[in-house]
Amino acid sequence: MSEEHQAFCQCEAELWPDCIALWPLCSCRFTTAVVLQRASPLQSIGKTKKMQTHWILVGLLSLCSLSFSQECSRGLQENMDFPGTDITFLYSPDVEHCQQLCTQHPSCLFFSYIRADWTKDNRHFHCYLKSTPSGQPRVQTPLIGVTSGFSLKPCNPQPNPCLPQVYQNVDFLGADYRFLFTADYEECQRVCTQDPNCQFFTFVNGVFTPEKIRFKCHLKYSWTGPRTPLVNRKAGVFSGFSHNLQITQYFTPACQSKFFAKTDIPGNDLETLPAASAEHCQALCSVNPRCTYFSFVSNNFHCILKNNPNEMVIRAKEGVTSGLPVHFCQLDNSWLKVQHEGVDFQGSDIRFELMNDPFTCEKICSADPNCQFYTYVNENFRDPVHRRRCYLKRVITMPAPPRVNKLQNVVSGFSLKSCVSSALHTQTR
């Protein structure tokens, strides 16, 4: 963004606070290009004070008209497609789940969902996340088998939405970590709800073929912790986390964390993720039910999750910290309050705001229920365009099956942990 764009965003906040209060995200994200097109005489702002005020107000009025179009819109448009402008696609069992995915994705503003009754090809349960600079779809086309709608970001959504629906003849394929046999899908769902690691399940009923896996309950997981997409060293920036993140399910006893300094655990690699610290890496390991231990490499911020429940062979190595996950106890979350100087959490931006120091940025992120982590660019950063920007960030943390298929005689659904916590939240408000 140019200095002129920045100046306009600053003057919009000063002169039109009611508009910003109605939709703060519009300040420097969705509407800048549109506003500046209409307010192009700002380039010759020195002509007269009257003309300056006139064009600023014109710009702000068009900003507010567009911000109203970004009001909370829960309605769904059945048999309507918003073609093009795709960010990505994910699998969803129904359109409500797709809408929640769009809400949690940092850039998604609207979506189109291909339903189970779609007949044009073999795509089903596809959730296409979309965005435009205006926040509105460029085209709306009637199309049987497709439902479209908007992100619920302006609707003050719950961070962990309740997902009570179960799906007959639908398989959540993959992400299995535990199997058992239960009498019915209700019991399978109860087990999933009680298991801290379980996010969703698939149950095989009593008439499934082959017979040998009838009544089998497949417990499955997806990431619930903040996975920073990229972590890099960069001078002039500070990064950190919201203080209000709940990484693991709450337990009364405090955990005794175990780390092995200057120690590697070679082999048995399960997955490599970016992490800001060994403590962040431990949290990631603790929410992955297949992770038995981990190694964190400090020079490249690699968190290497490992799986071998039978043995753990260690060796001395500089620059590597290894450790164990925690189980059924309260993880020490003091690492969330550490600011990482010279570290950039790249990507996953919700928006940015201008402010004077990283501590204010940290407070803003912690106060915003949608913000999970942040990066602040200080006033000495090499590129003056980005100075004093506080980038608020998040990733999807709701249950998200890696694949959804049609399959006869199975039932799939989600853990009800979020429904319990949502009910408690409602009661205590």
N, C-alpha and C positions, 0 to 999 in steps of 0.2 A: 504494500500500500504506500502511495506517495505521501509526502508531507502535506500536500493539499488535502488528500483524503483524510489524513489524521486530524488536520485542523478542523475539517468539517464535522468529523465525529465528535470532536471536543465541543464545538459550538452547538451541535445538536443537543448534547447532554446538558449544556448550560441554559439554552433557550427553550427547550421543550421537554422538561423532566417528566411531565405526565405521560407523554408518548413513550419515553424510555421505560417508565415504570410498567406500562401496559405490556411491553414486549422487549425486554432488554437485549435479547439475542439479535434484534434487528440493527443495533447501533452501528456495528462495523462488519457485519457478516453478510446478511442477505440483501441489503438494500443500497449499499454504497454506490454501485454502478448505476442503478436507476436514478437515485437522487442526484448524482453528479451530472447525469445527462440533462436533467431538467434544470439544474442549478449551474449550468456551465458558465454563466456570467460571473460566477465567483472568481474566474480567472482574471477578470478585470475589476476586481473588488475595490480598487482605489478610486473609482469614479466619484461616487457620492455615498455618504452614510445611508441615505434613504434607500438608494438602489441596493446597497449591500444587505440591509435588513429585509427588503422585499424578497430578494432571491433566496436568502437563507430561509425565510418563512415558507416560500414556495417549495423549497427542497424538503423542509420538515413536514409540510402537509402531505407531500407525496410519500414521504417516509411513513407517516402515520397511516395513510390509506393502505399502504402495503402491509404495515404491521397488523392492521385489523384483519387482513386476509390470512395472517398467521395465527389467528385466535384458535383456541381449543376447538378441534373438529373431530369428534368421535365417530361420526357417521361413516358408513361403508357404502360404496357404490357397486351394487351387484351387477354382473355382466357388463362391466366397464373396464377398459384397459387404459393405463397411462403409458403409452409406448415410448421407448427410448430413455435416455438420461440415466441408465443403470449405473449404480455404484458396484454392486455385487449381487449374488443370489445365495440364499440359504434355504435349507429345508424347514418346513413348518407343517404341523398336522392340521391346522385350520387358520382361518384368516385373522382371528383374534390374536393368536400366537405370533403370526407374521407382523401384525401391527405393533406388538410389544417389542419384537426384534428391531423394527424400524425406530421405535422410540428410544431404545438403548444404544443404537448405533450412533456414533458421534456426528455423522454427516447426513443421515437419512432424513428426508423431509416428507416423503410420500412413498407409496409402494403399490405394486400389483401382485396379486396372489393367484396362482393357477390351482383351481380346486380339483377335487377327486372326480368330478363329472366332466372334466375337460376331455374332448374327443379328437382334437386335430392332430395330436401326436402323443408320444408316451410320457410326456412331462406331466407329473402330478405333484402336488405339495411343494411347488417351487414358489419361493417368496423373493421377489425382485425388489431390492432396496434402491431408491432413486433420489435424485436431488437436482435442483436448478438454482441459479443465482436469485431468481425471483421468489423461490419457495413454492411455486405453483407448477403443475404439469404443463408442458408446452402443447400437448395434444391429448384429447380424451376421445377414445374410440369405443363404441359399443362392441362387445365381444363375449359370446356365450362361454361360460366356464371360468371366467376371470372376475375377481372382486378387487377393487382398489380402494385406497383410503389414505389418510394422513397420519403422520407421527403424532403421538400424544405428548410430545415435549412441552407444549404450552399448557398442558392440562394438570400440571403438578402430579405426575404419576408416582406410584409406589416404586421404590428402588428394586424391590423383589416381589413381582406380581404373583398373585395367587392363580394357579392353573389347575382347577378342579376337574376339567373335562377328561373323560376317558374315550378311547377311540377303538371301536370294534373293527376287526379285519384290517388293522393298520399295524405295521411293524416299524419300530424304531431300531434301525439296523446299526450295529456297531456300538462301541464305547462300553462293552460289557466288562465287569470286573468281579462279579460274584453270581453264583447260580444256586438255587434251592428249589424244592418242590412245595407248592402250596395248594390248598383245596380250591381256591378261586382267585380271580384277579383282585378282589377286594383285600384279601390277605396279602397278596403280593404288594399292593400299594401301601398297606400298613407297614410292612417290612421296610419298604423303600423310604417311607416317611420317618421311621425310627432310626434308620441307618444314616449317620452323619454324612457319608460320602455319596449316597444315592440321590440323583436328580430326576431320573425318569426310569421307566421299566417297560418290559414287554412280557406278557404272560401267555403261555400256550395252553389252550383249553383242552377239554376231555375228548374231543373228536378230531384233533389234529392228526395228520399223517406226516411222518412215521409215528407210530404209537409210543416208541421208547422215550420221546421227549414231551409227552402229554403232562400237563400240570406243572411244567417247568417255568420258574420265575426268573427272568433275567434282570438283574440290577445293573444300572448304567450311570455314568457320571458325565458331567461337563464342567468346564472351568468356572469357579465361583470367585476366584481371587483376581486382583488387578494384574493383567499381563501386559506390561509396557511393550508395545510392538518393537521398538528399537531403543537401545541405550548406548549413547556415544559420549566420548569426551569432547567438550567444546568450551573454549574460554569465554567468559563473560555471561554465563548462564547459571541458574540454580534450578534444581528440580527436587520434587518431593511428592508426598502423598497426602490425601485428605486424612485428617485425624479421626474421622468418624467411620472409616471402613471397618466392616466386620468380616474378617477373612474366613474364619472358621466358625462353626456352630458354637454357641456359648456353653461353656462348662464351668462349674464352680471351682474345682481345684486348679491352681496355677501349674503350668508346665515347668519342668526342669529341662531347659534346652541343653542339647549336647552338640558342641562343635569341636572339630579337630583342626587346630591352626597349622598352617604350613604342611597340610596333608592332603593327598589325593587318594581316591578310591578308584583305581583304573578298571575299565571294562563294565559290562552289564548296563550300557547306556539305554535309557528308555526314551528320553526326549531332551532336547536342548532349547532353553528359553532365555530371553534377555532378563536380567535382574539387576537391581541397583546395588545389592549388598548380599552378604551371606544370609542375613536374617530374612530378607525378601525371598531368597531362594528356598530357605527352610519353610516359609509360609506356602510357597508354590508346591513343594514336596508334600506338605501336610494335607493339602486339599486334593491331591491325586492319590486315589486308593491303591494304585499299583507301585507307588514310589516307596522304596525301602530305605534309601539313603541318597545323598546328593553330594556333588562337588561344585564349588563356586570358584570361577577363575576371574580374578580381580582385574587383570589388564584388558580383557575384552568383554567383561560383564556377562559371561556365559554361565548359566545355571544348568548343570547337567544332572537331570533326574535319572536315577538308576533303579534297577529291579533285580534283586537276587535275594530271596528270603532264606536261603540256605547258608550263605557265608558272606563275610565282608573282609576283604583283604586290603590293607592300607599301606601307603608308602609315603615317605617324606617328599615334599615338593614345595618350593617357594612359590608364592603368589596364588596358592590354592587353599581354600578353606572347605572342609567337608563336614558333614553332620548328619543328624538323624531327624526324621519328622516327629511330630508330636501326635499323641493319640488320646482322645477322650479327656482332654484337659484344656485350660485356657491358655492360648498362645500369648507370650509377651509381645504386645504390639508397640513397644516403645520405639521400634525402628521406623514406625510411621511418622514420627515427629522429627526425624533427621533430615536436614536439608543437605543435598549433595551439590556442592559447589563445583563448577566446571563439568557438570554432567547434563546432557540433553536427553529428555524423553521425547523422541521424535515421533510425530504423527498422532492420530486419534484426537485432534483438536475439536472441542465443542465450539469455542469462540475465544477471543482474546479481549482483554480490557487493559487500559493504560493505568499504571500506578507507579509509585515511587520506590518500592523496595520489595524484596522477595517475601518478607514476613507478612505484608499485607496480602500478597498473592496467595500465600499459604492459608491465611484466614478466610479469604474469599472462597477458595476451593473447599475448605472444610465446612463452610456454611452452606454451600450449594449441594443439595442431595444428589445431583447428577454428576458432580465432579469427583473423580477418583484419584487423579494425580495431575501435576501441573509442571510447567517450565516457565521460569521468569528470566527475561533478558534485561541485563542491567544497562545503565546509561553509558558504560564504556565499551559496549559491544562494537565490533568492527563495522557492522552495517547499521548506519543511523536509522534506517527505516524501521528496524525491529526493536529499537531501544525502548525500554520501559513497558514492554508488552508482557502481560501475564496470560499465558495460554492455559486454559482449563481443558482437561482431557478426560476421556473415559473409554472403556471397551464394553462389549456385551458380556454380562455375567449371569443372565438368566439361563435356565436350562434350555439347551439347544441340541436336539439330536443331530448327529452327523449326516444321517440319511433317513428318509421316511418313504416307505413302500407300501403298496397294497399287498396283503397276505391274509388268506382266509383262515379263520379259527384262531386268531390271536387277538389280544387286547393290549393296548398300550396306553400309558398315561404318565403323569408327573407326581413327584413327591408333593405332599400337602404341607410340608414344613412352612412354606411361605404363607399358606392360608392361615395357619395357626398364629404366626407372628403378625400378619395383617390384622387378624381379629383382636389380638392383644393391643396392637397399636391404636385401633379404633376405640377400644374400651378406655384407654388411658388418655385420650385426647381431651 
